[in-house]
Amino acid sequence: MTHSLEALRASPNALSPHYSAFRVRERLLLTGHSHQAWPDVGFEGQKQAWLDAAAHADGKWSLVAERVDRVAEGYRALMGDCDGDITLDTNTHSLVIRFLSALPLRDRPRIVTTDGEFHTIRRQLDRMAEEGLEVVKVPAAPVGTLSERVAAEVDDRTAAVMMSSVLFATGLVVPDLPVAAQAAAREGAEVLIDSYHSLGAVPFTLRGMQEAFVVGGGYKYLQLGEGNCALRVPPDCALRPVLTGWFSEFAELADARVPGEVRYGRGAARFAGSTYDPTSAYRGAAVLDFFDQHGLRPDFLRLVSLHQVGLLLDRFRGLDLDPSVVRVQTEVPPEGRGGFLALEAQDAAGLFERLLERGVRTDYRDTVLRFGPAPYLCDDQIVEAMEMLGAVVRS
């Protein structure tokens, strides 16, 4: 079953019946860039995890592996049908610190990043800087030249470049990522791309940067809920991350080993953790199947996002509000925006609270008010939410 853009614009939206638990027809949920509603099939997946545990006890893990493989292949497709290995974990922080622990920081004590990274990367690097790591933060604005400016900072002391494909605070797409990746490759440095705000909103590709690590998650646009994050590891990676779990050599535990030897498994196991709650994998697999069944693939989701964010922008401009109160944060062409509209407002917190009182769920970061649509919203809901902002500002 596939849907046209017109079917999703209509009232009621053609997808909305599949989100009955979240009551998406009745609510103005403009938090699609942060926490989208989950389709009802996700609940069925969670129940199946319990039932399999009840039926099979410790024998459930072969069934768990099927769901894990399904989620991993889902991420592979979302990352442009990339090659390499896909390691899953419950959050991106676990995966980022394993990546950092694999770097030769004694010999190359320098990380090049931007000042627009999400707190997963930002906080960890700030703390490591306190311990002597040299962290270079390239200003994220203007975004049009960000990749070139990052590339210019890479030298032979650089262990890694760490940057996003879409900036979490502004929703702006970072162009020319291969420029930064190729500069790192020339100097022998690794690259990690945070694709969290791309996957499900902006098609992602590794073209021109096949040696990059990529981290991403399903809590936002993919509707997978908590516990479903992924790290793409380049083919034939030989790095030895310090911070791994016993699953990294799970397949080799029965083999003879040299005392004190630390072994690494093949493929996705190289960066693996340890025992985890498999419920998220059941839910994730069910939702990914739902996406496939309804034709919610990257190119189509991008069409939906461009239309919905464009509609928000058009309606906001039509409100003709005082720009000293609230304005579009950055003017860029439509293709330069990701999955939400960022509005600059000194009282973003106050606007958020007053919108919430009127039943419109948004979110904010400092002075940025964010409106994030989702594929299950109809045009009328998007228009109503933006008109509510006009009423709040004028009142």
Number of C-alpha atoms within 10 A of each C-alpha: 9 12 13 11 16 13 14 20 21 13 15 17 21 19 19 20 15 16 17 14 12 16 14 24 19 11 13 20 26 24 22 27 27 20 20 25 25 21 25 18 19 23 15 14 21 18 14 15 21 15 13 16 16 12 10 12 11 10 12 17 14 11 15 19 14 14 23 21 16 19 29 25 18 19 27 19 16 22 22 15 14 21 15 19 24 27 23 29 22 19 20 22 16 20 26 20 18 22 25 20 16 17 20 18 17 10 11 17 17 24 26 23 25 24 14 21 21 16 12 15 20 16 12 14 22 14 11 12 16 10 9 10 17 19 18 19 19 19 14 22 12 10 20 16 13 22 23 17 18 26 20 15 18 26 19 13 18 25 26 28 26 26 31 24 25 28 25 25 19 22 22 26 23 21 16 15 22 18 18 23 28 20 21 28 17 11 15 16 23 21 25 23 22 27 25 27 28 28 27 28 30 27 18 20 16 18 11 13 19 17 22 24 22 25 27 25 29 24 23 23 28 26 25 28 22 18 22 29 29 26 32 27 25 19 14 11 13 11 14 18 18 15 16 23 17 16 19 22 19 15 13 14 13 8 6 7 11 7 6 6 7 11 16 24 17 16 18 19 21 24 31 27 21 11 9 11 11 23 19 25 32 28 30 32 25 23 25 23 16 18 18 13 12 13 16 21 17 20 15 18 22 22 13 24 23 21 17 25 23 17 17 24 19 13 18 21 12 12 13 10 15 10 10 9 14 22 18 17 15 17 9 13 7 13 12 17 25 29 31 30 26 27 21 22 21 15 15 21 17 14 21 20 16 17 21 14 10 13 15 23 21 23 23 22 14 12 16 24 28 26 27 28 30 29 23 24 26 24 20 13 23 24 16 15 23 23 17 17 21 18 12 15 15 10 6
